[in-house]
Amino acid sequence: MAAHRLRVGPSAIAAGTTAALLGLVALPLAFVLLQALFPGLAEGSLAAPLSHLRALLGDDALLELTLNTLRLGACVVLLSALIGIPLGAVRGLFRLPGAALWDLMFLIPFMIPPYIAALGWIMTLQPKGYAEQLLGLHAAPFLFSFPGVVFVMTLNVFPVVYFAVSRTLAGTGSRLADVGRVCGGGPWQCFFRITLPLALPAIAASLLLVFAMAIEEYGTPAALAAHAGFFVLVTGIERRFSDWPIDLPGASTLSVVLVLLAMLAFWLQRRLLGAQVFETTTGKPNDTARRALGRWQWPVTALFAGVALIATATPLAAIIVTACLKTLSGGLAPGNLGLGHFAAIFTEGEAALRALTTSAALGLGTAVVTGILGLLVAYCVVKTRMRGRVLLDALSVMPNTLPGIVVAVGLILAWNQPFWPATPYNSWLILLLAYCCLLIPYPVRYATAALAQIGDNMEAAARVHGASLLQMLLRILLPLLAPSLLASMLLVFAVASRELVASLLLAPTGIQTTSLFIWRQFEQGSVGQGMAMSVVTILMTTTLMVGVTAWQARR
């Protein structure tokens, strides 16, 4: 039907958007809470509410999992701060040789899924691994231990702190610190009492984000910590689903604990950001010229190179080399190198191609659905004065506080009930719902920020000339929002095409994504083909990310 024939009002858009978010976000979370309250919910019974909590709360495992999760999150935060804050401060305040290269090197860990990076470290440090073959270094006891898990997870997430600190300090510059020097302060005194406090909101926000990412991560603890007998809430939830008998009430209760921890981190983040606001913009040009490092230039450059070598080059090289080895037992010999595993993916491996196609299709579908929802949510929140738009906004950002495994548990509980006349459970649609729930915040935030910069006069002019709401959305707002919205959709595609934990719990028999293919290849001992698929996935997402960055830079 032509757009001009449709008469859709703001209330209809708001109602439809709210219903979609309730089904996508609120429904799975509600069933997690209900299952945690009513242990017989899966059998259709609401009897004996909370009757399982006494046994569960009396189980030392719950306290142990919670404390392990908090300890892991706290240690990753501490180590990320020790690495990210000094490097970010140097990058933001001084002229650093090869600065753009270091930014790119620290961006790459975002493009390597954490579980693939963990597998790369396993190939490097395990007995007879690459480190032992090249350097005689045998570090498996360290890798498969709590410090090893913290080490690997920190290398994946410390760039969050690095980019937050460097961009903040680059924006504020050294002008105020210079005033402190004129008033008699020493360089370190001015740094700790003037420059660093200006960056505290960004530091606090990034560290709390690191905490949330650390307690939600599944792949690295599952790949490394389980070997050391160290379990966290995420792996505890997965075990309650994979071990027989399946413990739905226990998994739901652990999910609620994990959600509360994540929500606490984001609540603290918002509180700190709200309380610590520094205004340094006076309307005059700000002196943000970076200073020379002097005699520290090359030692500092060597430090950046060392961190990039450990955090980025080592796991990436291990992944690529493993993909190129004909046999693992043959080791790092020139005659043992080849592209056979890549050829197998595209020629012999029907399952691999199917996984790649499935992930690409699910990623594309997720990008389209979240893009449309993001546009509608942003319009309702920014451009209307409707009641309940705050609730709509809250629903759209709530997945930021929902770990992937909790969303998966909620979807299983919600759509595995007998009273539904039709259910997406046990089909590819359940994966699409999970990805959309987890990734809806990206398009919403991008579209909201872009829409807030568009004046109401354009909408009013269109309505005066007789345009319907749908025509105004499609012909005026959508073209203006297209760059931001498309960038967010590409991000969604990149993240959705490699998602692991929801896929692990929800993928029906016969449907395999790239993350599942890699995970199962590693479990079955076909490491080479799994790593070849990892390289293809990383190349695909990296190309998208670099393309988006270059496109935005040209705008």
N, C-alpha and C positions, 0 to 999 in steps of 0.2 A: 504493500500500500504506500502511496506517495506520502512524503513527510508532511506536506501541507494539509492532507486530509486527517491527520491524527490530531486530536485535541487532548493533549495530556497536560494536566495542571501540576503545579508544584506539590500539591497534596498527594497526588497519585504517585509522583516520583518519590516523594518522601516515604510513602507507605510501602512501595515496592522495594526501595532500598533498605528500609528498616527490616522488612520481612526477610530479605536475602541475608542480611547480617545476623539476624536472630538465628536463622537456620544454619548459617555457616560458622558462626563464632559462639553464640550463646548456647545453642543446643548441645554440642559435645561437652562444653564445660559444665552445663547443668547435669548431664548424665554422669559425669565424673563425681560431682558432688552428691547426687542421689545414690550412686552405687556405694560411695563411702559411708553414707548414712544407713542405707538399707541393704544388708548383705544378700538378701534373697531377691533383689531386683531382677537379676538375669533370668530367674524362674518366674517372673511376673508377680512376686510377692513383696508386699511392703511390711511384712511382719517382723517383729523383733528388731526394731531399729537400734543401731549402735551396739548390738549384742556382740559383735566381733571385735569391738575396740579394746575391751579389757585384755583379751588375749594378745591383740596386736601391740597395744601400748606396753604390755608386760614383756613383750619379746625384745630381747637385747638387740636384735638385728635392726629394729627401727632406729633406735638411738645411735647404733654404730653407723648405719647408712647415712643418717642425717649429719652426724659429726664428721664422717669422712667427706661428705659433700662440702660442708662448710670449710673443712681444713684444706681441701683441694682448691676451692674457690679463693680462699684467703692467700694461699701460697702462690697461686698463679697471679693474683692481683699484686702481691708484693714483688715478685720477680719481674712482672711486666713494668711496674713502676721504676724499678732499679735500672731497667734497660731503656724503657721508652722515654722517661722524663729527661735524663741527661742528653740522649741523642736528639730528642725533639727540641730541647733548649738550644743546643749548638746549631741545629739546622735553622731555627727561627731567628737567631740573633747574629750569626756570623756568616761570612762568605766562605762557603765550603766547596772545595774542588769536587766536581762531578755531582753536584747536589741533585740534579734531576735524575741521574742514574740511581742514586741511593733511594730516592722516592719510589722509583719504579721497582727496585729490588725489594723494598719493604711492602710494596703493594701486591707483589706476586703471591705471598702466603695467603692472601684473601682468595686468590683464584684456585689454590690447591685445596680441595676438600680436606678437612682435618683428618679423616680416617685414612685418606690416601697418603697424606704426609706421614702419619704414624706408620703405615706399611713401608714407606720409604726408609724411615729410621730403623725399622726392624731389619730390612735387607742390609742396612749399613752396619749395624752394631751387633747383630746376632752372631752366634758362633759360626766361623767360616764366612762371615759377612765381608763386605767390601773393605771396611776399616781394617779388619784382620788381614785380608789378602794384600792390601797396599801398605799398611803401616804396622802391622802386627798388633793392632789394638783390639782387644776383646772386652767389650763393655756391655755384654748382655745382662749381667746382674744389675748394672745401673739402670739400663733401659726398662727392664721388667720389674720396676719397683716404684714406690711412691715418688721419690725424687725424679725418676725417669719420666713418669707421666706428667709431672709439673713442668719439667724441662720441655717436653714436646708440645704441650698445650700452650706454654708461654710463647714459644717461637711462632705459634700460629696467631696469637692474639695481641702481642705487644705492639704491632703497628697501629692498633686503635689508639693507644696512648701517644705513640710517636707523632702521628698526624694531628691529633688534637692539640698537643703542646706546641708543635712546630708552627702550625697555622695560627694559633692564638698569639704566640710571641712575635711572629712575623707581622701580625696586624698591629700590635701595640707598640712594637719597636723599643728603642732604648732611651727615648726622650725623657721620660720621668726619672729613670735611673741616672741620667746625666745631671738632672737637677739635684738629685741626692749627692752626686759626686761634688758638684759645685758647693754644696752646703757642708762638705767635709766628710762625707761617708766614704768608706773604702769600697773597692769593687765587689767583694763578696758580700759585704754588709748591704750594699744597695741591691744586689741580686736577690738575696734572701728576704729583704724587708720591703722591696718595691716591685721588682720585676716578677718574681715567683708568685707573690700573692695575686697579681693580676691574672695569672693563668690558673689559679686554684679552681674556679668553676669548671673550666675545661678538663682539668686533671681529675677532679672528683667525678665528673660525668663519665669520662672515659674509663676510669677504674671501676666504677660501678657497672658499666656496660661489660667490661672484661669479666667481672664477677658473674654476671648473668650468663654470659656466653660459656664460662667455664663450668657452671653447675648444670647447664643444659646439654653440654656436649656428650654425645653417646659413643662415637666411633673410637676416639682415642682411649678412653677408659676401658671399653670393651676389648680393644686390640692389645692393650698393654697391661692394664691394672689387673685384669682377671687372672693373668699368669702369676701375679704376686699375691693372689688371694685378697686383693683390695677392691671392695665394691662400693659404689656410690648409689644414690637414689635412682639415677637413670638406669643403670645396669640392674638394680634391684627390681625395678618395674618390669624391665624386659624379661628377667628370669621368671617372674611370677606369671608371665604370659606364655613363656616357652616351656617351662617345666610342668610336668603332669603331677597332681591335678592342678588345673589352672586356677589361680587365686585372684578372682576379680575384685573382691572387696579389699584385699591387701594391696593390689596394684593401684586401685583408686585412691586409697588412703595415702599411699606414697606419692601419688600424683598431686594430691591436694597439698601435701607438705612441700613438694617441689614448687608448685605454683605460688604458695605463700612466700617461700624464700625469694623467688624471682620478683614477685610483686613488692616485697620489702625493699629489694635492691632498687627497683624503679621508683618507688615512693621516696626513698632516700635521695635518689638522683634529682627528682623534681624539687624536693625540699631544699637541697643544697643550691640548686640553680636559682631557685626563687629567692633565697636569702642572701646569696653572694653575687650581687651584680655591681660591676665597676663600670663607671662611665668615663671613658677617656677621649671621647670624640667631642671636640669643641667647635667643629665647623671649619677649623683652619686645617691646612694640609698637615698631615702627620709625618714626622720624620721616621721612616721605616728602613732607612739605609742600613744594610748589615755591615758589621765591622770585620776587619781582617783578623785572622787567627794568629798571625805572626809566626813565632817559632813553634807554635802548637799545631800548625796547619797539617803537616804530614803525619805526626802521631795520631791526630784526631781522624784524619782520612783513613789511616790504617785501622783504627778502631771501627769505623763504619764498614770498611771492607771485611773485617773479621766477622762482624755480626751478620753482614749479608751472606758471607760464605757459609756460616753455620745455619742461619735461619732459612735461607732460600736456596742457595746453590747446592748444598749437600743433599737435602731430600729430593730436590728436583732432578739432580744428576742420578741419584739412586733409582728413581722411578724410570727415567729414560734408559739407563743402562740395563735395568732388569727387563724392560720391554724388548731390548735388543739382544739379550742373551739367548742363544739357542737352547742351552740346558744350564740350569743353576749349578749342577755339579761340575760343569766344565770351567767355571770361574771366569775371571777377567782375562781371558786369552783372546788375542785378535781373531783366531780362527773360530772362536765360539760366538762371534758377533754376527748379527744378521737382522733382516727385517721380516723374518718368517711369521712372527706373532702378529704383526700389522697386516700382513697378507692374509693370515688366517681369519682375521676379523672381517675383512672385506670380501673374501672369496669363499673360504671353507666354513667359517663360523656363522651358521644361520642364526643361532641363538644370540650371538653378539650383535649382528646387524639388527635383529628384532629388538633387542634391548635399546640399541641406539635410536632406532626409529620410535619406539615407545616413549623414551625419555624426551625426544625432540617434540613429539606430538603433545605429550602432557605439559611440557614447558610452554609450548605455543598456546595451548588451551588455557593454561593458568594465566599467562600474560594477557590474553584477550579478556577473560572474565574479570580479573582483578583490575585491568585498565578501565573497563566500562564501569565497574562498581566504584572504583576510585574517583572517576569523573563525577558520578552522581552523588556520592557522599560529599565530595568537596563542594559541589554546587549547593547542596542542602545546608551544609554547615556555614559556608562563607556568604552565599548570596541570598539566603532566605532568613526570615525571622521566625520560622516555625517553632512550635513548642517541641521539646525533646531533641533538638539538634545537638545538645550537649551529650545526650545518651548515644546518639548516632556516632558522634565523634569518638566517644569512649569505646564503643563497640569496635570501631574500625582500628583503634590502636591497641586494643586488648591483646591481640596475638603477640605483641612484643613481649608480653609477660608470660606467654604460654609456651613452655618447652614443646618441641616437636613430638616427643613421646606422649605427652599429656593429650595433645590434640588427637593423636592416633588412638589412644585408649578411649577418649571420649567418643570418637566416631564409631569405634567398635561397639561400645555400650549403647550408643544412640540408635544405630541403624541395624543392630542385630536383634531387635525386639520383635516378637511375633505379631504384634498388633499392626505393623505397617502393611498396607495393601501392596506396596512395592518398595523395594529397598536397593540402594546403590551398593550395598555390602556385597563383597565377593565379585566385584566387577571393577573395571578400570576407573569408573566414576568415583569410587571412594578415594582413590589416589588424587583425582582432580580436586575433590572437596578438601582433602587434607592440605594440598599445596596452596589452594586459594585461601584457606583459613590462615595458614602460616605467613603468607606473603602479601595479604591485602594492605598492611600498613605502608608498604613502599609506594604504590601509586597514589594512595590517599594523601600521604605527606607531600609528595611531589606536586600533585594537582592542587592541593590546598595552598601551598606556598605560591604557586604560579597564579592561581585564581585571585588571591588576595591583592595582587598587583594590577588587576584589571578593574578599571573604574566601572561604576554602575551605569554611567551615561550611555555606554554602547548598548547595553541590554535595553535601557529605556528607549533609545532611538529605534532599535529594532521593533520593539513592541508598538511604538507610535506608528510605525509604517506597516503595521498589520501582521507582523511575523508571529507565528505561534511559539509557544515555549520550546517545542521540539525543534522547530526551524532555527530559533535563536541559538539553541545548544549546538546543533550540528553545523550551522553555517557561520557562526560568529565565535562562540567560545571555544569550540573544539579546534579550529585552525590555530587559534592563539595559544591553546594549551598543548598542541601536538608535540612540540619539541620536548617539553618536560615529561609529558605523559609517555611518549615513546621511549625516552631514556629509562624511565622507571620500569616500563614493560620489558625492556631488554635485560634490565637487572633481574627482574622476576624470572625471566626465561633462563638466565644463567644459573640462578640459585636452584630453581625447581628441577632443572635437568640433572642435578647431581645430588638431590636430597636422599638421605639414607634411612634415618630411623623410622619415619612414618612409612616409607616404602617397605622396610623390613617387617613391620607389624601388619600392614594393610594389604600388601600386594597379593592378589588371588593366585591360586595355582595356575601356572601357565603364562602368567604375565610377569615379565622381568624388565627392570629398568637398568640403566648403566651402573648405578651405584650398587644394586643388588648383584649384577653380573660380576663386578669387581670383587665385592665382598665374598661371594660364593666361590669364585675362582681361587681366591686366596685360601679359603677354608678347604677346598678340594685339592690344593697343591698345584694347581695350574697357574702359578704366579705370573709367568711371562705374558700370557694372554690377558690376564687381569690388568697388569701394568700397561700393556699396549693400549687397552681400552682407557686407562687413566690418562695416558698421554693425549689420546684423541679428545677426551672430555676437557682436559685442561686447555688444549689448543683451541677448542671450540669456545669455551667461556672467555679465555684470554682475548681471542680475536674480537669477541663481542664487546668486552670491557674497553679494550684499547680503541675500538671503533667508536664507541659511545663517547669516550673521553676526547678523542680527536674531533668528533662532530660537535661536541659542546664547546670545544676550544675555538672552533671556527665561527661560532654564532656571535 
